[in-house]
Amino acid sequence: MSGRRPLRVVSLVPSVTETLLAWGIEPVACTRFCEQPGIRSVGGTKNPEVDDIVALAPDLVVMNDEENRREDADALRVAGLAVHACSPRMVDEVAPALVSLSAEVGAGAAVEAADEVLPPLGLRAFIPIWRRPWMTLAGDTYGSSLLASIGVDNAFGAAGDRYPTVELADVAERGADVVLAPTEPYAFTPLHLDAFRPIAPVVEVDGQDLFWWGVRTPGARRRLHHAIAAARS
């Protein structure tokens, strides 16, 4: 990037926005879910303001095939914008995805692999992520992979749907040792947490650490491991 102007990047993925900022690259716009009030918002992850993004004339728009819609990516490409997809599904896919992203934006960033050996927690967990209907996540998801990397088995890891709906009355049959209640994407209330307690002891965990992949991944593994181990000791 020496001698060249910085790229104008729009990030439509909260974890990418966080990663770019950690690399010293401030996007010209991001989503309202990126929690960056100082950066222009161009809508949400599922309903970005495509016309506003095009008007910004960015050099690159970074998207994710799970958080963003294909039709929005297609519309941006039709408008002549370059779109980079960054969509790791598993923990070991994060570092390669970040290397690719770093090359796209010219960051030259050193990428830390999330491979620190941590003592396996040896637990089986139910991870609720939504209410009305109750939903959880299956094994083919980043969050489940992150938990597996610290020795937490997902009680619904073998589910056919990536984000299956469940009935709490049936969850106990899965034999969970713990309910890991993340702070997002759904803000569970104390009443919700009480509804989980007949299943197993409840541990509240940081939803961003569990679901936001990127530069935070290595530290997130350590923090989640510590939080779960401390709560269960």
Backbone bond lengths (Angstrom), bond angles and torsions (degrees), N, CA, C in turn:
res aa  C-N    CA-C-N  psi(-1)  N-CA   C-N-CA  omega(-1)  CA-C   N-CA-C  phi
1 M - - - 1.452 - - 1.520 112.21 -
2 S 1.336 119.02 -5.67 1.458 122.81 -178.66 1.527 109.58 -56.69
3 G 1.360 115.01 130.15 1.450 119.87 178.58 1.517 114.02 79.58
4 R 1.304 118.58 -0.49 1.455 122.11 179.71 1.516 109.47 -114.25
5 R 1.325 116.11 151.40 1.462 119.04 177.44 1.524 109.35 -68.99
6 P 1.325 118.17 151.04 1.462 120.37 176.69 1.522 110.72 -61.76
7 L 1.320 115.96 145.92 1.460 119.61 176.23 1.522 110.24 -66.98
8 R 1.323 114.72 144.70 1.465 121.34 172.05 1.537 106.63 -92.99
9 V 1.322 114.86 112.37 1.463 120.92 -173.09 1.528 109.69 -116.50
10 V 1.318 115.83 134.54 1.461 122.18 168.55 1.520 107.16 -107.35
11 S 1.318 116.33 127.96 1.463 121.07 178.50 1.515 109.67 -109.69
12 L 1.330 116.62 123.06 1.460 121.82 176.72 1.525 111.61 -105.51
13 V 1.338 115.56 19.96 1.470 121.89 -178.56 1.531 108.09 -132.12
14 P 1.338 118.73 117.38 1.467 119.88 -177.24 1.521 114.52 -53.61
15 S 1.331 117.57 -42.90 1.462 119.17 -178.57 1.520 111.79 -69.14
16 V 1.326 117.35 -29.21 1.464 120.49 175.64 1.527 110.00 -70.46
17 T 1.330 116.81 -41.61 1.460 120.15 177.00 1.517 110.52 -57.32
18 E 1.324 116.27 -46.57 1.463 120.74 177.92 1.522 111.14 -59.50
19 T 1.322 116.35 -42.63 1.461 120.90 -178.75 1.521 111.48 -66.23
20 L 1.333 117.01 -45.17 1.463 120.19 179.48 1.525 111.01 -60.08
21 L 1.312 117.19 -43.36 1.459 120.27 179.48 1.526 111.17 -63.33
22 A 1.325 116.53 -37.14 1.466 119.92 176.99 1.520 111.58 -64.87
23 W 1.326 116.23 -26.86 1.464 121.51 177.48 1.528 112.52 -87.61
24 G 1.319 116.84 1.60 1.458 119.97 179.86 1.512 114.39 83.80
25 I 1.328 116.83 17.92 1.473 121.84 179.33 1.525 108.28 -112.90
26 E 1.317 116.89 116.42 1.461 120.33 179.10 1.525 109.54 -95.95
27 P 1.311 117.82 117.80 1.466 119.70 177.28 1.524 111.49 -61.07
28 V 1.324 116.10 150.15 1.461 119.13 175.82 1.518 110.63 -76.28
29 A 1.327 117.00 -17.00 1.462 121.63 176.64 1.524 108.65 -163.28
30 C 1.326 114.66 157.43 1.464 120.43 178.44 1.526 107.69 -153.48
31 T 1.327 117.58 -175.04 1.464 120.27 -179.49 1.527 109.94 -88.68
32 R 1.317 114.74 165.21 1.469 118.99 178.16 1.526 111.85 -69.50
33 F 1.328 117.01 -16.80 1.459 120.76 178.79 1.528 112.25 -84.36
34 C 1.323 117.47 -3.52 1.468 120.71 -178.16 1.524 112.56 -79.87
35 E 1.339 116.44 -7.89 1.467 122.03 176.53 1.517 111.94 57.79
36 Q 1.332 115.32 44.72 1.468 121.50 178.95 1.536 108.50 -127.98
37 P 1.333 117.61 81.14 1.472 119.81 -175.86 1.529 113.73 -62.70
38 G 1.326 117.58 -19.35 1.456 120.06 179.68 1.513 114.20 -83.34
39 I 1.324 116.86 -5.80 1.466 121.84 -179.64 1.530 108.80 -111.48
40 R 1.306 116.49 139.90 1.460 120.67 -178.86 1.524 111.32 -57.08
41 S 1.319 116.25 135.43 1.462 121.67 177.21 1.522 109.86 -96.27
42 V 1.318 115.44 136.78 1.463 121.14 177.03 1.528 109.84 -122.44
43 G 1.334 115.24 48.43 1.452 120.05 176.16 1.512 113.38 92.97
44 G 1.328 114.61 -161.87 1.452 120.45 -178.45 1.515 111.82 -100.65
45 T 1.314 116.25 -178.30 1.457 119.96 179.14 1.525 111.63 -70.66
46 K 1.334 116.66 -33.88 1.470 121.03 -178.32 1.530 112.98 -93.43
47 N 1.330 116.47 -14.81 1.468 119.21 -178.90 1.529 110.61 -139.22
48 P 1.328 117.38 60.33 1.462 119.28 179.14 1.525 111.39 -66.92
49 E 1.323 115.17 152.35 1.464 121.16 178.85 1.531 107.89 -83.89
50 V 1.318 115.14 86.95 1.463 121.47 -172.25 1.526 111.75 -58.33
51 D 1.320 117.05 -44.50 1.469 119.69 -178.51 1.523 111.38 -62.05
52 D 1.335 116.62 -39.26 1.470 120.20 179.08 1.525 110.91 -67.21
53 I 1.335 115.89 -37.39 1.468 119.27 178.13 1.520 109.96 -64.38
54 V 1.313 116.76 -45.42 1.466 120.86 179.41 1.529 110.22 -60.50
55 A 1.337 116.98 -40.51 1.464 120.81 -178.93 1.528 112.04 -64.81
56 L 1.318 116.79 -26.14 1.465 120.32 178.31 1.531 112.01 -73.45
57 A 1.307 117.36 -15.70 1.471 123.64 -179.93 1.527 112.46 50.89
58 P 1.334 117.04 53.85 1.464 118.64 178.87 1.527 111.29 -72.35
59 D 1.315 115.48 156.68 1.462 120.34 174.82 1.527 111.17 -77.13
60 L 1.336 115.73 -25.84 1.466 119.90 -175.13 1.521 109.37 -154.42
61 V 1.328 115.56 140.13 1.460 122.42 171.34 1.528 106.89 -117.58
62 V 1.317 116.01 125.84 1.466 120.28 -179.58 1.520 108.88 -101.52
63 M 1.347 115.02 128.55 1.456 121.26 -176.36 1.521 110.21 -133.15
64 N 1.319 114.85 172.32 1.458 122.68 180.00 1.516 107.93 -135.63
65 D 1.327 117.36 133.19 1.469 119.21 -173.09 1.523 113.54 -71.97
66 E 1.330 117.28 -9.44 1.453 120.27 177.48 1.526 111.03 -97.70
67 E 1.314 117.33 -41.56 1.457 120.52 -177.28 1.525 112.59 -84.07
68 N 1.313 117.86 -27.71 1.464 121.57 -176.33 1.526 111.12 -111.67
69 R 1.321 116.57 162.88 1.456 122.13 -176.60 1.530 111.21 -95.48
70 R 1.327 114.92 142.05 1.464 120.43 178.78 1.529 111.41 -59.34
71 E 1.341 116.84 -39.16 1.463 118.79 -177.24 1.528 112.26 -64.17
72 D 1.329 116.90 -31.41 1.467 119.09 176.16 1.524 111.01 -71.85
73 A 1.335 116.41 -39.72 1.471 119.81 176.35 1.524 110.23 -62.27
74 D 1.328 115.94 -42.44 1.469 119.68 179.13 1.528 110.93 -63.11
75 A 1.327 116.79 -41.84 1.463 120.42 -179.14 1.528 110.98 -64.06
76 L 1.313 116.59 -38.66 1.468 119.84 179.13 1.530 110.89 -67.81
77 R 1.322 115.90 -39.28 1.472 119.03 178.13 1.532 110.97 -67.29
78 V 1.327 116.32 -41.23 1.469 119.79 178.14 1.527 110.33 -60.65
79 A 1.324 116.41 -32.97 1.461 120.77 178.94 1.524 112.45 -76.71
80 G 1.328 116.14 -1.56 1.453 120.32 176.22 1.508 115.95 94.78
81 L 1.354 117.25 10.24 1.460 119.91 -179.26 1.526 111.09 -91.59
82 A 1.323 115.16 147.59 1.464 121.14 174.74 1.516 108.86 -81.70
83 V 1.322 116.22 131.49 1.461 122.05 -179.58 1.524 108.85 -120.58
84 H 1.329 115.67 130.38 1.465 120.55 177.01 1.520 108.47 -113.79
85 A 1.335 116.65 123.18 1.465 121.56 178.09 1.516 109.86 -91.28
86 C 1.321 115.24 130.83 1.471 121.73 -178.98 1.519 106.27 -131.34
87 S 1.348 117.15 99.24 1.460 119.93 -166.47 1.526 113.52 -138.52
88 P 1.336 118.29 61.36 1.468 118.65 177.66 1.524 111.71 -66.71
89 R 1.308 116.05 138.44 1.461 121.94 177.21 1.535 111.87 -101.03
90 M 1.325 116.24 -26.85 1.450 121.64 -175.14 1.528 110.29 -126.39
91 V 1.305 116.61 158.58 1.465 121.02 -178.11 1.518 111.17 -56.80
92 D 1.336 117.38 -42.33 1.463 118.56 -176.85 1.529 112.89 -73.77
93 E 1.341 117.55 -4.26 1.457 121.03 174.89 1.531 111.95 -92.88
94 V 1.327 117.49 -9.41 1.460 120.54 -175.61 1.525 111.15 -68.33
95 A 1.329 117.87 -50.66 1.467 119.87 -177.37 1.528 112.19 -59.10
96 P 1.359 120.13 -47.17 1.468 119.21 176.08 1.527 112.96 -60.05
97 A 1.340 116.79 -37.34 1.465 119.83 178.72 1.525 110.68 -64.80
98 L 1.328 117.07 -38.68 1.459 120.38 179.74 1.527 111.49 -71.68
99 V 1.326 116.66 -35.41 1.476 119.71 175.98 1.526 109.20 -61.54
100 S 1.330 116.34 -44.20 1.464 120.96 178.98 1.524 111.04 -63.93
101 L 1.329 117.41 -43.77 1.456 121.29 179.14 1.527 110.80 -63.81
102 S 1.329 116.62 -43.32 1.460 120.77 179.23 1.520 111.08 -58.70
103 A 1.334 116.04 -40.77 1.463 119.71 178.27 1.523 111.18 -65.93
104 E 1.337 117.31 -39.10 1.464 121.28 -179.02 1.532 111.79 -63.77
105 V 1.340 116.04 -39.06 1.464 119.22 -175.59 1.525 112.22 -97.03
106 G 1.339 116.81 -0.28 1.452 120.54 178.70 1.509 113.88 68.43
107 A 1.334 116.92 32.57 1.461 119.85 -175.32 1.522 112.66 -79.20
108 G 1.341 117.10 -29.74 1.456 119.32 -175.10 1.510 112.37 60.38
109 A 1.335 116.03 32.26 1.460 120.80 -174.03 1.522 111.79 -79.29
110 A 1.328 114.98 142.75 1.461 120.77 170.91 1.520 107.79 -80.67
111 V 1.305 117.24 126.35 1.462 121.71 -175.74 1.520 109.47 -105.41
112 E 1.329 115.77 122.95 1.468 121.61 178.95 1.527 109.27 -85.57
113 A 1.307 116.41 126.23 1.463 120.39 176.34 1.530 109.71 -74.68
114 A 1.319 116.37 143.77 1.467 121.44 179.35 1.521 109.29 -91.50
115 D 1.329 115.15 63.97 1.468 118.98 -174.49 1.523 113.13 -123.38
116 E 1.340 117.22 16.90 1.464 118.90 176.77 1.525 109.51 -61.50
117 V 1.328 116.74 132.90 1.458 121.12 179.82 1.526 109.03 -78.59
118 L 1.320 116.04 120.64 1.459 122.30 178.41 1.531 108.60 -118.89
119 P 1.336 118.02 146.03 1.471 119.52 179.94 1.530 110.44 -59.22
120 P 1.321 118.36 124.46 1.482 119.75 -178.87 1.523 111.01 -58.43
121 L 1.326 116.69 133.76 1.456 120.61 -178.39 1.522 112.18 -74.96
122 G 1.328 117.68 -24.26 1.456 121.02 175.96 1.514 114.08 63.13
123 L 1.339 116.62 41.68 1.461 121.47 -178.92 1.524 110.86 -121.11
124 R 1.322 114.77 156.27 1.462 121.60 173.71 1.527 106.53 -114.23
125 A 1.341 117.10 127.23 1.458 119.64 -170.02 1.523 112.82 -125.10
126 F 1.324 114.42 148.41 1.458 122.70 164.86 1.519 106.44 -102.61
127 I 1.338 116.76 129.63 1.465 120.79 -176.59 1.530 108.49 -119.65
128 P 1.317 118.92 95.59 1.469 120.09 176.72 1.522 109.50 -73.94
129 I 1.328 117.10 142.55 1.469 119.72 178.84 1.523 112.88 -128.49
130 W 1.358 117.44 -8.31 1.465 118.91 -177.44 1.518 109.85 -156.83
131 R 1.331 114.99 162.40 1.460 123.71 179.39 1.524 108.70 -129.20
132 R 1.313 117.18 140.78 1.475 124.33 -179.90 1.515 112.02 58.78
133 P 1.321 117.83 70.43 1.465 126.17 0.48 1.521 111.64 -86.72
134 W 1.326 114.81 165.34 1.454 119.05 171.27 1.523 108.39 -64.33
135 M 1.316 115.89 133.88 1.458 120.31 179.48 1.523 109.67 -135.64
136 T 1.323 115.17 155.88 1.452 121.93 175.92 1.523 107.89 -138.52
137 L 1.319 116.93 -170.65 1.457 120.17 179.61 1.519 110.21 -124.00
138 A 1.321 115.00 150.21 1.460 121.57 -179.97 1.526 110.04 -96.22
139 G 1.322 115.92 -174.34 1.455 120.59 -173.88 1.515 114.76 -71.05
140 D 1.336 117.23 -25.98 1.459 121.01 -176.70 1.520 111.05 -87.18
141 T 1.319 115.93 50.16 1.462 122.09 -179.69 1.519 108.98 -138.69
142 Y 1.327 114.84 154.30 1.466 119.41 -179.96 1.530 111.58 -60.97
143 G 1.347 116.79 -45.02 1.460 119.36 -178.24 1.508 112.97 -59.68
144 S 1.329 116.37 -42.79 1.459 120.03 178.44 1.523 110.93 -65.25
145 S 1.333 116.18 -40.06 1.457 120.35 178.13 1.526 111.55 -63.56
146 L 1.333 116.61 -40.06 1.457 120.07 179.29 1.523 110.48 -62.87
147 L 1.324 116.71 -44.46 1.457 119.90 178.34 1.528 111.23 -63.96
148 A 1.328 117.07 -40.61 1.467 120.15 178.07 1.521 111.10 -59.61
149 S 1.342 116.63 -33.81 1.463 120.10 -177.78 1.521 112.69 -70.09
150 I 1.343 117.42 -14.38 1.464 119.86 175.93 1.531 110.91 -113.47
151 G 1.325 115.86 16.15 1.458 119.74 173.51 1.506 115.13 83.94
152 V 1.341 117.24 30.62 1.460 121.43 175.86 1.522 108.38 -114.89
153 D 1.325 116.44 117.70 1.462 122.56 -179.35 1.529 109.40 -86.36
154 N 1.314 116.50 133.89 1.461 122.59 179.80 1.528 109.57 -82.66
155 A 1.325 116.68 121.55 1.462 120.60 -178.87 1.522 112.38 -61.57
156 F 1.341 117.50 -23.41 1.459 121.60 178.65 1.528 110.90 -113.21
157 G 1.312 116.56 26.75 1.453 120.75 -177.80 1.512 113.99 -60.57
158 A 1.327 117.67 -29.62 1.463 120.79 -177.26 1.520 113.07 -93.50
159 A 1.323 118.12 7.39 1.464 120.68 -179.12 1.521 110.69 -62.43
160 G 1.332 115.89 146.02 1.455 120.16 -178.56 1.514 113.61 -71.55
161 D 1.329 117.28 -39.46 1.456 121.92 176.35 1.517 109.18 -82.91
162 R 1.329 116.14 144.49 1.459 119.29 -179.93 1.525 111.18 -67.39
163 Y 1.332 117.07 -32.50 1.465 121.76 179.45 1.528 108.18 -131.55
164 P 1.318 117.29 76.76 1.463 120.47 -173.86 1.528 112.79 -73.86
165 T 1.330 115.56 149.54 1.456 120.92 169.86 1.525 108.12 -84.80
166 V 1.326 116.03 147.26 1.468 120.99 -175.94 1.522 109.09 -139.61
167 E 1.323 114.84 162.94 1.454 122.51 169.86 1.525 107.29 -110.08
168 L 1.325 117.20 130.72 1.462 119.33 -176.93 1.529 111.76 -59.07
169 A 1.325 115.87 -31.14 1.470 118.78 179.25 1.515 111.80 -62.36
170 D 1.331 117.26 -25.65 1.464 120.65 -178.56 1.528 113.17 -93.36
171 V 1.333 116.70 -15.74 1.461 119.89 -174.20 1.524 111.71 -66.18
172 A 1.328 117.22 -36.77 1.463 120.55 -177.66 1.521 112.22 -57.60
173 E 1.332 116.84 -28.30 1.463 120.30 179.70 1.528 111.78 -65.34
174 R 1.326 117.43 -17.18 1.464 120.73 -179.45 1.515 112.52 -78.89
175 G 1.324 117.13 -9.78 1.456 119.85 175.51 1.517 115.22 70.15
176 A 1.315 117.08 41.23 1.461 120.31 -179.88 1.523 111.15 -72.54
177 D 1.332 116.74 141.08 1.460 122.75 174.37 1.516 111.47 -85.10
178 V 1.338 116.08 -22.97 1.461 120.70 -173.98 1.526 108.71 -154.71
179 V 1.318 116.22 149.82 1.460 122.67 169.90 1.526 106.60 -106.09
180 L 1.321 116.30 119.56 1.465 120.97 177.81 1.523 107.65 -99.36
181 A 1.322 116.23 107.19 1.463 122.23 -176.00 1.527 109.33 -99.97
182 P 1.338 118.06 105.10 1.465 120.36 -178.34 1.525 112.11 -76.13
183 T 1.317 116.05 153.90 1.462 121.60 -179.45 1.523 112.44 -74.40
184 E 1.315 118.11 -15.43 1.461 122.86 174.15 1.528 107.52 -152.23
185 P 1.329 119.13 158.50 1.462 128.81 15.41 1.527 115.16 -81.55
186 Y 1.347 117.98 -11.40 1.456 120.42 178.51 1.525 108.23 -112.62
187 A 1.329 116.04 134.81 1.470 120.42 179.44 1.528 108.97 -87.69
188 F 1.320 116.23 92.43 1.463 120.33 -179.49 1.528 110.28 -69.41
189 T 1.321 115.54 136.51 1.456 121.88 -179.98 1.529 109.74 -89.52
190 P 1.340 117.58 168.13 1.468 119.25 174.46 1.529 112.94 -55.17
191 L 1.342 117.59 -33.75 1.472 119.67 177.77 1.523 110.80 -65.73
192 H 1.331 116.96 -38.48 1.460 119.75 176.92 1.533 110.31 -64.42
193 L 1.324 115.81 -43.11 1.463 119.42 -179.74 1.526 110.38 -62.15
194 D 1.339 116.44 -37.64 1.465 119.34 176.87 1.526 111.07 -63.80
195 A 1.340 117.08 -34.40 1.464 120.57 178.87 1.517 111.41 -67.03
196 F 1.340 117.75 -25.64 1.466 121.19 179.37 1.529 112.61 -80.73
197 R 1.336 117.56 -23.87 1.469 119.96 -169.83 1.528 114.33 -62.10
198 P 1.351 119.98 -32.28 1.476 117.71 175.55 1.537 113.07 -63.43
199 I 1.347 117.51 -19.60 1.462 121.19 179.62 1.513 110.43 -77.56
200 A 1.338 115.70 -49.41 1.468 121.83 -177.11 1.523 107.62 -175.08
201 P 1.329 118.53 166.67 1.467 120.15 174.92 1.530 110.76 -56.28
202 V 1.329 115.42 143.20 1.462 121.18 -174.88 1.522 110.13 -103.36
203 V 1.324 115.58 132.97 1.463 122.15 173.85 1.528 107.08 -123.49
204 E 1.324 117.00 121.12 1.460 120.77 174.97 1.524 109.30 -81.04
205 V 1.319 116.38 133.23 1.462 120.93 -178.71 1.529 109.95 -128.48
206 D 1.312 115.81 158.21 1.459 122.85 -179.57 1.536 109.04 -70.07
207 G 1.335 115.90 115.43 1.458 119.68 -178.66 1.513 113.01 -64.95
208 Q 1.323 118.14 -32.68 1.453 119.73 178.04 1.526 110.60 -67.74
209 D 1.332 117.07 -40.82 1.466 118.78 176.58 1.521 111.23 -63.11
210 L 1.315 116.76 -33.37 1.461 119.75 -177.36 1.526 112.69 -79.82
211 F 1.334 117.93 -33.03 1.461 120.16 -171.56 1.522 115.71 -117.05
212 W 1.331 118.36 -18.74 1.469 120.01 -179.49 1.522 109.07 -89.65
213 W 1.314 117.81 104.07 1.458 121.50 176.42 1.526 108.47 -84.16
214 G 1.313 116.21 160.97 1.466 120.09 178.46 1.507 110.64 137.41
215 V 1.339 116.40 -146.05 1.464 119.09 -179.58 1.523 111.30 -61.91
216 R 1.332 117.43 -22.48 1.458 118.99 -178.98 1.527 112.92 -78.64
217 T 1.327 119.73 -13.18 1.462 121.31 -170.85 1.531 114.31 -55.70
218 P 1.338 120.56 -50.35 1.476 118.15 -179.60 1.526 112.43 -58.62
219 G 1.324 117.38 -45.88 1.455 120.31 179.02 1.511 112.41 -68.02
220 A 1.334 116.94 -34.17 1.459 120.74 179.09 1.521 111.27 -62.35
221 R 1.315 116.96 -40.38 1.468 120.42 177.29 1.526 109.78 -57.72
222 R 1.334 115.91 -47.22 1.462 119.80 -178.40 1.533 111.41 -64.72
223 R 1.333 116.33 -43.60 1.463 119.21 -177.49 1.526 111.83 -66.84
224 L 1.335 116.84 -42.66 1.461 119.53 178.61 1.519 111.05 -64.97
225 H 1.316 116.73 -42.19 1.459 120.63 177.85 1.527 110.02 -57.89
226 H 1.336 116.42 -47.35 1.464 120.78 -178.74 1.524 111.28 -63.83
227 A 1.341 116.86 -44.92 1.449 120.49 -176.78 1.520 112.07 -64.26
228 I 1.323 116.71 -42.73 1.468 120.64 -178.84 1.528 110.04 -70.33
229 A 1.326 116.42 -44.15 1.474 120.30 179.87 1.521 110.62 -62.25
230 A 1.342 117.32 -42.74 1.471 120.82 -178.99 1.506 111.27 -65.13
231 A 1.332 117.13 -40.39 1.456 120.81 -178.61 1.512 112.21 -69.81
232 R 1.320 116.30 -27.62 1.473 121.10 -177.04 1.526 112.84 -93.86
233 S 1.319 117.59 -6.75 1.473 119.78 -177.06 1.530 111.42 -80.24
